């Protein structure tokens, strides 16, 4: 489970800060931003992701892609503010 303000490290060793979380259609969506090299700020690199459980209870982070899907989910974050 991810929480807002957590820093996560992806498989490629990039670090991202969890900025926001929204539950939509029983799926948790996370808005994340890449952390800069000095880990003092975020870069202008954002992703919308979900966390899925696979075999042996391992968690994987999957990026939400596709223009239609992004247009459907991103406005939900604005409505949360």
URWO-V332041 format. One line per field, one symbol per residue. phi: phi as a letter, one per 30 degrees, with the letter a starting at -180 (. if undefined). psi: psi as a letter, one per 30 degrees, with the letter a starting at -180 (. if undefined). A space follows every 10 residues. Layout:
phi->???
psi->???
//
This chain:
phi->.cbeidcccd edidcbcdca bbcbhibdcb cbbdddddhc accdbcbcbb cccceiidcb ccddbjeddd dddedddddd d
psi->kklkgkklkl fggkkkkjel kkkkhgkkkk jlkkklefhf lllhjllkll kkkakggkkk kkkklkeeee feeefeeeff .
//
